Amino acid sequence: MNTHHYPCTSCGAKLEFAPGKDALKCPYCGAENSIPEATTESVIVAVEELDYPSYLAKAAGNEAQIERQTIKCPSCGASSQLPENVTADRCPFCAVPLIAADAYAHRAIKPHALAPFAITDNDAKSRFRMWITSLWFAPNVLKKSYREASGLKGIYLPYWTYDAETNTPYSGQRGDHYYVTENYTENGQARSRQVQHTRWSRAAGSVQVSFDDILVAATSSLPDDYLEKLEPWQLEKLQPYREDYLSGFTVEAYQLGLEPGFGLACKQMDAPIRSAIEGDIGGDEQRIESMSPRYSDITFKHILLPIWLSTYQYGGKTWRFLVNGQTGEVQGERPWSAWKIAFATVLALALLFLVFVFFNNQ
């Protein structure tokens, strides 16, 4: 998605959103333009849940949409935009070259809200350096490799959030422990002990569980486990969607649609529903034989969440480093140096051998 151009009133350069300041700042002369504070009413509208069945039934006919010039990476498939006046760049997710001539018009559901960047690029870079220097068994050329990379890029990732009420009929078994005295002989002595047994009985019923803001990443450009480890997000700080917050940043178009996104949300709901069923069955042990969740009052939001991302090449492979743009939580992929590990292993064995020899000569 492209963003609007905000010229600096002092030098004419493009203003960019300044994380943590609620202002647009000129990267050249430092001039700032404050972003007006969102009204209470606009925030309420921004975080308002939309009716999921109605949206699907109307095929998005009445939902606000935006059309952006989007470029799809030929390697990883990520869909994002190039900044204005840039004719070529590298994919922020895999570092493959991108050419603006390959961009196409793409219509998508307009995001309802976003979480503005709170972590500055300098703070993110500092966390990156600390992470790199802490990698004891990383190859020596790694530092050179990440310094030659394009650096950290601020990216807004697309997410869906879902609310739902669930009613789940179930059948299963309840296990209640009881104890039986068992007599036995040990070393010629008569002894007794309490042996646990379980009495099983049939169980059936239904449980109601409410879900609020089940978060589903609408991107396949980054590994799910890294995105999950960036959580939690501070969704209470969501702001109404405004182009001001996007200036100077990349926005990835969602790759996962609303309906398949709800399918993933249902998988997240499975564990809490099972836990509720086990609590309803009671007893000391529980067996769930069948459960049939029914979903109602389903609503959703389309939001954008901020990350700082660095992508660098080493050993013919793409490596990534991520920082939660709200909280500063860090996740990353790292290569290992076989030579360093082997050297450390040999050194440790040598030290153990010297200690062994020393004590044997005492």
C-alpha positions as CSV (number, residue, x, y, z in Angstrom):
1,M,0.0,0.0,0.0
2,N,1.2,3.5,-0.8
3,T,0.9,6.4,1.6
4,H,0.1,10.0,1.0
5,H,3.0,12.5,0.6
6,Y,3.4,15.0,3.4
7,P,5.8,17.8,2.4
8,C,7.8,19.6,5.0
9,T,6.8,23.3,5.2
10,S,10.4,24.3,5.8
11,C,12.4,22.4,3.2
12,G,9.8,20.5,1.1
13,A,11.1,17.0,2.0
14,K,8.7,14.2,2.8
15,L,7.6,14.1,6.4
16,E,7.7,10.8,8.2
17,F,5.8,9.6,11.3
18,A,8.0,9.9,14.4
19,P,7.5,6.9,16.7
20,G,6.3,7.7,20.2
21,K,5.7,11.4,19.4
22,D,2.3,11.5,17.6
23,A,4.0,13.8,15.1
24,L,5.3,13.9,11.5
25,K,9.0,14.8,11.4
26,C,11.3,15.9,8.6
27,P,14.3,13.5,8.4
28,Y,16.5,16.3,7.0
29,C,15.7,19.6,8.9
30,G,14.0,18.1,11.9
31,A,10.8,20.1,11.6
32,E,7.7,18.5,13.1
33,N,4.0,18.6,12.5
34,S,1.8,17.4,15.3
35,I,-0.8,14.8,14.5
36,P,-4.2,15.9,16.0
37,E,-5.3,13.7,18.8
38,A,-8.1,11.3,17.9
39,T,-11.5,12.1,19.3
40,T,-13.1,9.7,21.7
41,E,-15.9,9.1,19.1
42,S,-13.4,8.3,16.4
43,V,-11.6,5.8,18.6
44,I,-14.9,4.1,19.5
45,V,-15.7,3.8,15.8
46,A,-12.2,2.5,15.0
47,V,-12.4,-0.4,17.5
48,E,-16.0,-1.2,16.7
49,E,-16.5,-4.8,15.8
50,L,-18.1,-5.5,12.4
51,D,-20.6,-8.3,11.9
52,Y,-18.9,-11.3,10.3
53,P,-21.9,-13.2,8.8
54,S,-23.3,-10.0,7.3
55,Y,-19.9,-9.1,5.8
56,L,-19.6,-12.5,4.1
57,A,-23.2,-12.4,2.9
58,K,-22.8,-9.0,1.2
59,A,-19.4,-10.1,-0.3
60,A,-17.8,-6.9,1.0
61,G,-20.2,-4.8,-1.1
62,N,-20.7,-2.1,1.6
63,E,-17.4,-2.3,3.4
64,A,-14.9,0.6,3.0
65,Q,-12.0,-0.4,0.7
66,I,-8.8,1.1,-0.5
67,E,-6.9,0.7,-3.7
68,R,-3.1,0.7,-3.5
69,Q,-0.2,0.1,-5.8
70,T,1.1,-3.2,-4.5
71,I,4.2,-5.2,-5.5
72,K,4.4,-8.9,-4.8
73,C,7.8,-10.5,-4.0
74,P,8.6,-13.2,-6.6
75,S,10.5,-15.2,-3.9
76,C,8.5,-15.1,-0.6
77,G,5.1,-13.9,-2.0
78,A,4.9,-10.9,0.4
79,S,2.7,-8.1,-0.9
80,S,3.8,-4.6,0.0
81,Q,4.5,-1.1,-1.4
82,L,7.7,0.7,-2.4
83,P,8.1,4.2,-0.9
84,E,7.2,7.1,-3.2
85,N,9.9,8.1,-5.8
86,V,11.7,4.8,-5.3
87,T,12.0,2.7,-8.4
88,A,13.7,-0.3,-6.9
89,D,14.3,-1.8,-3.5
90,R,14.6,-5.1,-1.7
91,C,11.8,-7.1,-0.2
92,P,11.8,-6.4,3.6
93,F,10.9,-10.0,4.3
94,C,13.5,-11.9,2.2
95,A,15.9,-9.3,0.7
96,V,15.1,-10.2,-2.9
97,P,15.2,-7.2,-5.4
98,L,11.9,-5.5,-6.2
99,I,11.2,-3.3,-9.2
100,A,8.4,-0.6,-9.1
101,A,7.4,-1.4,-12.7
102,D,6.1,-4.7,-11.4
103,A,3.5,-3.1,-9.1
104,Y,-0.2,-3.6,-9.7
105,A,-3.4,-2.0,-8.4
106,H,-4.9,-3.9,-5.5
107,R,-8.2,-3.4,-3.7
108,A,-8.4,-4.4,-0.1
109,I,-10.6,-4.0,3.0
110,K,-9.6,-0.7,4.6
111,P,-8.0,-1.2,8.0
112,H,-10.2,0.0,10.9
113,A,-7.4,0.8,13.3
114,L,-3.7,0.5,13.9
115,A,-1.1,0.6,16.7
116,P,1.4,3.4,15.9
117,F,5.1,2.7,16.3
118,A,6.2,3.5,19.9
119,I,9.8,2.1,19.6
120,T,12.1,4.4,17.6
121,D,14.5,3.1,14.9
122,N,17.5,4.0,17.1
123,D,16.0,1.9,20.0
124,A,15.3,-1.0,17.6
125,K,18.9,-0.8,16.2
126,S,20.3,-0.8,19.7
127,R,18.3,-4.0,20.5
128,F,19.6,-5.5,17.3
129,R,23.2,-4.7,18.1
130,M,22.8,-6.2,21.6
131,W,21.2,-9.3,20.2
132,I,24.0,-9.8,17.6
133,T,26.8,-9.3,20.2
134,S,25.2,-11.9,22.5
135,L,25.4,-14.7,19.9
136,W,28.6,-16.5,21.1
137,F,28.5,-19.2,18.5
138,A,27.5,-17.0,15.6
139,P,30.0,-16.9,12.6
140,N,32.5,-13.9,12.8
141,V,31.3,-12.7,9.4
142,L,27.8,-12.3,10.7
143,K,28.4,-8.8,12.1
144,K,29.8,-7.7,8.7
145,S,26.8,-9.3,7.0
146,Y,24.2,-7.5,9.1
147,R,26.0,-4.2,8.8
148,E,25.9,-4.5,5.0
149,A,22.2,-5.2,5.1
150,S,19.7,-2.5,4.3
151,G,19.1,-2.1,8.0
152,L,15.9,-2.1,10.1
153,K,12.7,-1.3,8.3
154,G,9.4,-0.3,9.9
155,I,6.6,-2.4,8.7
156,Y,2.9,-2.5,9.5
157,L,1.6,-6.1,9.5
158,P,-2.1,-6.9,8.8
159,Y,-4.1,-8.8,11.4
160,W,-7.7,-9.9,11.9
161,T,-9.3,-9.9,15.3
162,Y,-12.4,-12.0,16.1
163,D,-14.9,-12.0,18.8
164,A,-17.4,-14.9,19.3
165,E,-19.8,-16.6,21.6
166,T,-19.5,-20.4,21.7
167,N,-21.8,-23.1,22.8
168,T,-20.3,-26.6,22.7
169,P,-22.2,-29.8,23.4
170,Y,-19.9,-32.6,24.4
171,S,-19.8,-36.2,25.6
172,G,-17.0,-37.9,27.5
173,Q,-16.1,-39.7,30.7
174,R,-15.4,-38.6,34.2
175,G,-12.7,-40.4,36.2
176,D,-12.8,-40.4,40.0
177,H,-9.9,-41.8,42.0
178,Y,-10.4,-44.2,44.8
179,Y,-7.9,-46.2,46.8
180,V,-7.7,-49.9,47.7
181,T,-5.5,-51.4,50.4
182,E,-3.1,-53.9,48.9
183,N,-1.1,-56.4,51.1
184,Y,2.3,-57.6,50.0
185,T,5.5,-59.1,51.4
186,E,8.9,-57.5,51.2
187,N,12.1,-59.1,52.6
188,G,9.9,-61.5,54.5
189,Q,7.9,-58.7,56.1
190,A,4.1,-58.3,55.6
191,R,3.3,-54.8,54.4
192,S,0.4,-52.9,52.9
193,R,0.0,-49.9,50.6
194,Q,-2.8,-47.8,49.1
195,V,-3.2,-48.3,45.4
196,Q,-4.9,-45.7,43.3
197,H,-7.7,-46.8,40.9
198,T,-10.0,-44.8,38.7
199,R,-13.8,-45.2,38.5
200,W,-15.1,-44.0,35.1
201,S,-18.6,-42.8,34.5
202,R,-20.4,-41.2,31.5
203,A,-20.5,-37.5,31.2
204,A,-22.4,-35.1,28.8
205,G,-23.4,-31.5,28.7
206,S,-22.6,-28.2,27.1
207,V,-20.3,-25.3,27.9
208,Q,-20.5,-21.6,26.9
209,V,-17.2,-19.7,26.4
210,S,-16.8,-16.1,25.2
211,F,-13.9,-14.9,23.1
212,D,-12.6,-11.4,22.7
213,D,-10.0,-10.2,20.2
214,I,-8.7,-13.5,19.0
215,L,-5.7,-12.3,17.0
216,V,-4.8,-13.9,13.7
217,A,-1.9,-12.7,11.5
218,A,-3.0,-12.1,8.0
219,T,0.5,-12.6,6.6
220,S,2.5,-15.6,5.5
221,S,5.7,-13.6,5.1
222,L,7.1,-14.3,8.5
223,P,7.2,-17.5,10.6
224,D,4.1,-17.9,12.9
225,D,6.2,-18.9,15.9
226,Y,8.2,-15.6,15.8
227,L,5.0,-13.6,15.4
228,E,3.5,-15.4,18.4
229,K,6.5,-14.7,20.5
230,L,6.3,-11.0,19.7
231,E,3.0,-11.0,21.7
232,P,1.3,-9.6,23.7
233,W,0.2,-6.6,21.8
234,Q,-1.3,-3.6,23.5
235,L,-4.6,-3.6,21.6
236,E,-6.1,-1.1,24.1
237,K,-3.8,1.5,22.4
238,L,-5.2,1.1,19.0
239,Q,-5.8,4.4,17.1
240,P,-8.2,5.1,14.2
241,Y,-6.6,4.3,10.8
242,R,-4.9,7.4,9.5
243,E,-2.4,7.8,6.6
244,D,-0.2,10.0,8.8
245,Y,0.9,7.0,10.8
246,L,2.0,5.2,7.7
247,S,4.2,7.9,6.3
248,G,7.8,6.6,5.9
249,F,6.8,3.0,6.7
250,T,5.9,-0.1,4.6
251,V,2.4,-1.6,4.9
252,E,2.0,-5.2,4.0
253,A,-1.3,-6.1,2.2
254,Y,-3.1,-9.0,3.9
255,Q,-2.5,-12.4,2.3
256,L,-5.0,-14.3,4.5
257,G,-8.7,-13.5,3.8
258,L,-11.3,-12.9,6.4
259,E,-13.0,-16.3,6.2
260,P,-9.9,-18.5,6.4
261,G,-8.6,-16.2,9.1
262,F,-11.7,-17.2,11.2
263,G,-10.8,-20.8,10.6
264,L,-7.4,-20.2,12.3
265,A,-9.2,-18.3,15.1
266,C,-11.4,-21.3,15.7
267,K,-8.2,-23.4,16.2
268,Q,-7.1,-20.9,18.9
269,M,-10.5,-21.3,20.6
270,D,-10.2,-25.1,20.8
271,A,-7.9,-25.3,23.9
272,P,-10.0,-22.9,26.1
273,I,-13.2,-24.8,25.1
274,R,-11.6,-28.1,26.0
275,S,-10.4,-26.7,29.3
276,A,-14.0,-25.5,30.0
277,I,-15.4,-29.0,29.1
278,E,-12.9,-30.7,31.5
279,G,-13.9,-28.3,34.2
280,D,-17.6,-29.0,33.6
281,I,-17.0,-32.8,33.7
282,G,-15.2,-32.5,37.0
283,G,-13.6,-35.4,38.8
284,D,-9.9,-36.2,38.9
285,E,-9.5,-37.1,35.3
286,Q,-11.5,-36.4,32.1
287,R,-11.9,-37.9,28.7
288,I,-13.5,-35.9,25.9
289,E,-15.0,-38.2,23.3
290,S,-16.8,-35.7,21.2
291,M,-17.4,-31.9,21.1
292,S,-19.2,-29.8,18.6
293,P,-18.5,-26.0,18.9
294,R,-21.2,-23.7,17.7
295,Y,-20.2,-20.1,17.0
296,S,-22.5,-17.1,17.3
297,D,-22.3,-13.3,17.5
298,I,-19.1,-13.4,15.4
299,T,-17.5,-10.0,14.8
300,F,-14.2,-8.9,13.4
301,K,-11.8,-6.0,12.9
302,H,-9.0,-5.5,10.4
303,I,-6.0,-3.8,12.0
304,L,-2.3,-3.0,11.4
305,L,0.4,-3.7,14.0
306,P,4.0,-2.4,13.9
307,I,7.3,-4.3,13.7
308,W,10.9,-3.4,13.0
309,L,12.4,-6.0,10.7
310,S,15.9,-6.6,9.4
311,T,16.6,-9.2,6.7
312,Y,20.2,-10.2,6.0
313,Q,21.9,-12.9,3.9
314,Y,24.4,-15.4,5.2
315,G,25.5,-18.8,3.9
316,G,23.0,-18.6,1.0
317,K,20.1,-18.3,3.4
318,T,17.9,-15.4,4.5
319,W,17.9,-14.5,8.2
320,R,15.5,-12.2,10.0
321,F,15.4,-10.1,13.1
322,L,12.1,-8.6,14.5
323,V,11.3,-6.1,17.1
324,N,7.7,-5.4,18.4
325,G,7.2,-1.8,17.4
326,Q,5.0,-1.3,20.5
327,T,6.8,-3.1,23.3
328,G,10.3,-3.7,22.1
329,E,10.0,-7.5,22.4
330,V,12.8,-9.1,20.3
331,Q,12.8,-12.3,18.2
332,G,15.3,-13.4,15.6
333,E,16.9,-16.2,13.6
334,R,20.6,-16.8,13.9
335,P,23.2,-19.0,12.1
336,W,25.6,-21.2,14.0
337,S,29.4,-21.5,13.4
338,A,30.3,-25.1,13.3
339,W,34.0,-24.2,13.7
340,K,33.3,-22.2,16.9
341,I,31.2,-25.0,18.4
342,A,33.8,-27.6,17.5
343,F,36.6,-25.4,19.0
344,A,34.6,-24.8,22.2
345,T,34.0,-28.6,22.5
346,V,37.7,-29.4,22.0
347,L,38.7,-26.7,24.5
348,A,36.2,-28.0,27.1
349,L,37.4,-31.6,26.7
350,A,41.1,-30.4,27.0
351,L,40.3,-28.6,30.2
352,L,38.5,-31.6,31.6
353,F,41.5,-33.8,30.7
354,L,43.9,-31.3,32.5
355,V,41.7,-31.3,35.6
356,F,41.6,-35.1,35.5
357,V,45.4,-35.4,35.2
358,F,45.9,-32.8,38.0
359,F,43.8,-34.6,40.5
360,N,45.2,-38.0,39.7
361,N,48.8,-36.6,40.4
362,Q,47.8,-35.3,43.8
